[in-house]
Amino acid sequence: MTAKIKPLKDENVGRFVNNGRARQKEFNRRVKDAAWGKFSSVLGHKCLKNGIRFIQVPPEHTTTTCFKCGHKSEDNVLKDVFTCVNCLHQAHIDLNAAQNTSKLGEKMFHELFVVKV
């Protein structure tokens, strides 16, 4: 687990001083990304070895895109509720993102593996 650095206040001046928080945050993000990359790599290898198709879906815009109408906007998201400004579709943000990821995965699957006649 990654540690969180607490803000450091200078008692004499009364302001916060640089304690390396931004650098630590970037380091923590890179550690998490590396761990996810390793997991994904191992999972892909295991799937290949066992004859299972493995597709990595890019996560970009899955939370800001409406599952129903496909409208993409940052205004669609307010905290953990997704409300499309175009068609007024409402859902939990994670559910909407999961549905978009599933739809994109199916589309990628058909483009890669389904033979077009």
Phi and psi restraints in degrees (value plus and minus 20) as a CYANA .aco file:
   2 THR   PHI    -112.0   -72.0
   2 THR   PSI     123.2   163.2
   3 ALA   PHI    -108.5   -68.5
   3 ALA   PSI     128.8   168.8
   4 LYS   PHI    -124.7   -84.7
   4 LYS   PSI     111.0   151.0
   5 ILE   PHI    -108.9   -68.9
   5 ILE   PSI     112.7   152.7
   6 LYS   PHI    -104.0   -64.0
   6 LYS   PSI     129.0   169.0
   7 PRO   PHI     -80.5   -40.5
   7 PRO   PSI     124.4   164.4
   8 LEU   PHI    -132.3   -92.3
   8 LEU   PSI     100.6   140.6
   9 LYS   PHI    -124.5   -84.5
   9 LYS   PSI     112.9   152.9
  10 ASP   PHI    -100.3   -60.3
  10 ASP   PSI      97.8   137.8
  11 GLU   PHI     -85.6   -45.6
  11 GLU   PSI     -53.8   -13.8
  12 ASN   PHI     -93.6   -53.6
  12 ASN   PSI     -62.4   -22.4
  13 VAL   PHI    -113.0   -73.0
  13 VAL   PSI     -51.7   -11.7
  14 GLY   PHI      68.4   108.4
  14 GLY   PSI     -12.3    27.7
  15 ARG   PHI    -130.5   -90.5
  15 ARG   PSI     145.2   185.2
  16 PHE   PHI    -101.8   -61.8
  16 PHE   PSI     122.3   162.3
  17 VAL   PHI    -129.3   -89.3
  17 VAL   PSI     141.6   181.6
  18 ASN   PHI     -87.9   -47.9
  18 ASN   PSI      99.4   139.4
  19 ASN   PHI    -138.8   -98.8
  19 ASN   PSI      -5.8    34.2
  20 GLY   PHI      58.9    98.9
  20 GLY   PSI      -2.8    37.2
  21 ARG   PHI     -82.1   -42.1
  21 ARG   PSI     -64.0   -24.0
  22 ALA   PHI     -84.2   -44.2
  22 ALA   PSI     -61.0   -21.0
  23 ARG   PHI     -84.9   -44.9
  23 ARG   PSI     -61.6   -21.6
  24 GLN   PHI     -85.4   -45.4
  24 GLN   PSI     -59.3   -19.3
  25 LYS   PHI     -81.6   -41.6
  25 LYS   PSI     -64.0   -24.0
  26 GLU   PHI     -83.9   -43.9
  26 GLU   PSI     -61.8   -21.8
  27 PHE   PHI     -81.7   -41.7
  27 PHE   PSI     -65.2   -25.2
  28 ASN   PHI     -80.6   -40.6
  28 ASN   PSI     -60.9   -20.9
  29 ARG   PHI     -83.2   -43.2
  29 ARG   PSI     -62.0   -22.0
  30 ARG   PHI     -87.2   -47.2
  30 ARG   PSI     -57.2   -17.2
  31 VAL   PHI     -83.2   -43.2
  31 VAL   PSI     -65.5   -25.5
  32 LYS   PHI     -83.6   -43.6
  32 LYS   PSI     -61.6   -21.6
  33 ASP   PHI     -82.7   -42.7
  33 ASP   PSI     -61.1   -21.1
  34 ALA   PHI     -84.6   -44.6
  34 ALA   PSI     -61.6   -21.6
  35 ALA   PHI     -84.0   -44.0
  35 ALA   PSI     -61.9   -21.9
  36 TRP   PHI     -85.6   -45.6
  36 TRP   PSI     -60.0   -20.0
  37 GLY   PHI     -82.5   -42.5
  37 GLY   PSI     -62.0   -22.0
  38 LYS   PHI     -84.9   -44.9
  38 LYS   PSI     -65.3   -25.3
  39 PHE   PHI     -78.4   -38.4
  39 PHE   PSI     -66.9   -26.9
  40 SER   PHI     -82.3   -42.3
  40 SER   PSI     -60.5   -20.5
  41 SER   PHI     -84.3   -44.3
  41 SER   PSI     -65.7   -25.7
  42 VAL   PHI     -84.9   -44.9
  42 VAL   PSI     -62.9   -22.9
  43 LEU   PHI     -82.0   -42.0
  43 LEU   PSI     -64.0   -24.0
  44 GLY   PHI     -80.4   -40.4
  44 GLY   PSI     -61.6   -21.6
  45 HIS   PHI     -84.5   -44.5
  45 HIS   PSI     -64.2   -24.2
  46 LYS   PHI     -82.9   -42.9
  46 LYS   PSI     -61.2   -21.2
  47 CYS   PHI     -83.6   -43.6
  47 CYS   PSI     -64.4   -24.4
  48 LEU   PHI     -80.8   -40.8
  48 LEU   PSI     -63.4   -23.4
  49 LYS   PHI     -82.9   -42.9
  49 LYS   PSI     -54.2   -14.2
  50 ASN   PHI    -119.7   -79.7
  50 ASN   PSI     -11.4    28.6
  51 GLY   PHI      54.5    94.5
  51 GLY   PSI       6.8    46.8
  52 ILE   PHI    -125.0   -85.0
  52 ILE   PSI     115.0   155.0
  53 ARG   PHI     -97.7   -57.7
  53 ARG   PSI     113.2   153.2
  54 PHE   PHI    -145.0  -105.0
  54 PHE   PSI     101.4   141.4
  55 ILE   PHI    -142.3  -102.3
  55 ILE   PSI     107.1   147.1
  56 GLN   PHI    -114.0   -74.0
  56 GLN   PSI     102.3   142.3
  57 VAL   PHI    -118.7   -78.7
  57 VAL   PSI     107.3   147.3
  58 PRO   PHI     -87.0   -47.0
  58 PRO   PSI     113.2   153.2
  59 PRO   PHI    -102.5   -62.5
  59 PRO   PSI     -22.1    17.9
  60 GLU   PHI     -79.7   -39.7
  60 GLU   PSI     112.2   152.2
  61 HIS   PHI      46.2    86.2
  61 HIS   PSI      -7.9    32.1
  62 THR   PHI     -91.8   -51.8
  62 THR   PSI     -47.3    -7.3
  63 THR   PHI    -106.6   -66.6
  63 THR   PSI     -43.0    -3.0
  64 THR   PHI    -121.4   -81.4
  64 THR   PSI     -21.2    18.8
  65 THR   PHI    -121.4   -81.4
  65 THR   PSI     114.7   154.7
  66 CYS   PHI     -94.7   -54.7
  66 CYS   PSI     111.0   151.0
  67 PHE   PHI     -87.6   -47.6
  67 PHE   PSI     -54.4   -14.4
  68 LYS   PHI     -96.7   -56.7
  68 LYS   PSI     -72.4   -32.4
  69 CYS   PHI    -129.2   -89.2
  69 CYS   PSI     -31.9     8.1
  70 GLY   PHI      64.4   104.4
  70 GLY   PSI     -14.3    25.7
  71 HIS   PHI     -88.5   -48.5
  71 HIS   PSI     112.3   152.3
  72 LYS   PHI    -130.6   -90.6
  72 LYS   PSI     100.4   140.4
  73 SER   PHI    -181.8  -141.8
  73 SER   PSI     122.9   162.9
  74 GLU   PHI     -88.2   -48.2
  74 GLU   PSI     -43.2    -3.2
  75 ASP   PHI     -91.5   -51.5
  75 ASP   PSI     -32.7     7.3
  76 ASN   PHI     -89.7   -49.7
  76 ASN   PSI     -39.8     0.2
  77 VAL   PHI    -129.3   -89.3
  77 VAL   PSI     107.1   147.1
  78 LEU   PHI    -156.2  -116.2
  78 LEU   PSI      86.6   126.6
  79 LYS   PHI      36.7    76.7
  79 LYS   PSI    -137.8   -97.8
  80 ASP   PHI    -126.8   -86.8
  80 ASP   PSI      -4.8    35.2
  81 VAL   PHI    -132.5   -92.5
  81 VAL   PSI     112.3   152.3
  82 PHE   PHI    -122.9   -82.9
  82 PHE   PSI     103.3   143.3
  83 THR   PHI    -152.2  -112.2
  83 THR   PSI      95.8   135.8
  84 CYS   PHI     -92.0   -52.0
  84 CYS   PSI     108.6   148.6
  85 VAL   PHI     -97.3   -57.3
  85 VAL   PSI     -32.0     8.0
  86 ASN   PHI    -110.6   -70.6
  86 ASN   PSI     -73.3   -33.3
  87 CYS   PHI    -133.3   -93.3
  87 CYS   PSI     -19.9    20.1
  88 LEU   PHI      46.0    86.0
  88 LEU   PSI      -1.8    38.2
  89 HIS   PHI     -83.8   -43.8
  89 HIS   PSI     114.1   154.1
  90 GLN   PHI    -142.3  -102.3
  90 GLN   PSI     118.7   158.7
  91 ALA   PHI    -183.1  -143.1
  91 ALA   PSI     145.8   185.8
  92 HIS   PHI     -86.8   -46.8
  92 HIS   PSI     122.7   162.7
  93 ILE   PHI     -78.9   -38.9
  93 ILE   PSI     -58.8   -18.8
  94 ASP   PHI     -89.7   -49.7
  94 ASP   PSI     -57.3   -17.3
  95 LEU   PHI     -85.5   -45.5
  95 LEU   PSI     -64.0   -24.0
  96 ASN   PHI     -81.7   -41.7
  96 ASN   PSI     -63.7   -23.7
  97 ALA   PHI     -84.7   -44.7
  97 ALA   PSI     -60.0   -20.0
  98 ALA   PHI     -84.8   -44.8
  98 ALA   PSI     -60.5   -20.5
  99 GLN   PHI     -85.5   -45.5
  99 GLN   PSI     -60.6   -20.6
 100 ASN   PHI     -85.2   -45.2
 100 ASN   PSI     -60.8   -20.8
 101 THR   PHI     -83.2   -43.2
 101 THR   PSI     -62.9   -22.9
 102 SER   PHI     -83.0   -43.0
 102 SER   PSI     -65.1   -25.1
 103 LYS   PHI     -82.3   -42.3
 103 LYS   PSI     -63.7   -23.7
 104 LEU   PHI     -86.1   -46.1
 104 LEU   PSI     -58.3   -18.3
 105 GLY   PHI     -82.9   -42.9
 105 GLY   PSI     -62.8   -22.8
 106 GLU   PHI     -83.7   -43.7
 106 GLU   PSI     -61.0   -21.0
 107 LYS   PHI     -83.6   -43.6
 107 LYS   PSI     -65.2   -25.2
 108 MET   PHI     -83.6   -43.6
 108 MET   PSI     -58.7   -18.7
 109 PHE   PHI     -80.0   -40.0
 109 PHE   PSI     -68.1   -28.1
 110 HIS   PHI     -86.2   -46.2
 110 HIS   PSI     -54.0   -14.0
 111 GLU   PHI     -89.7   -49.7
 111 GLU   PSI     -52.8   -12.8
 112 LEU   PHI    -108.8   -68.8
 112 LEU   PSI     -59.1   -19.1
 113 PHE   PHI    -135.8   -95.8
 113 PHE   PSI     -41.1    -1.1
 114 VAL   PHI    -105.8   -65.8
 114 VAL   PSI     107.2   147.2
 115 VAL   PHI     -97.7   -57.7
 115 VAL   PSI     105.6   145.6
 116 LYS   PHI    -115.3   -75.3
 116 LYS   PSI     111.3   151.3
